[in-house]
């Protein structure tokens, strides 16, 4: 499939055509031919390979939720923690800062407290 922006820039999406990854995105290529590749294991995204060859990796917990995002230098850039309902409640970063998330099911909102203490409410 293809996406075209107002400025005529395009992104072309290719998908796995068979096997366990059927229907998942395999590559995204821009109008200049630069391509980002995606690899999966058991239908879970495990690597993203950037056009320059840099590799970003993902690890999962026992509930198949993303636990860690590992940057191209091999450093864990984000560690996620979840509540018993599977909602993200905390993200930890290499500089020891954290983001926390609080959910109000009645109000249908999520309040994110950013690393600098700012609160953002999502509805």
URPEPE-V792843 format. One record per helix or strand of 3 or more residues. SS is the DSSP state (A for helix, B for strand). FROM is the first residue (numbers start at 1). LEN is the number of residues. If there is no record, write none. Layout:
SS	FROM	LEN
SS	FROM	LEN
This chain:
B	2	3
B	10	6
A	19	3
B	25	6
B	35	7
B	44	6
B	55	6
B	66	5
B	76	7
B	88	5
B	98	7
B	109	5
B	119	4
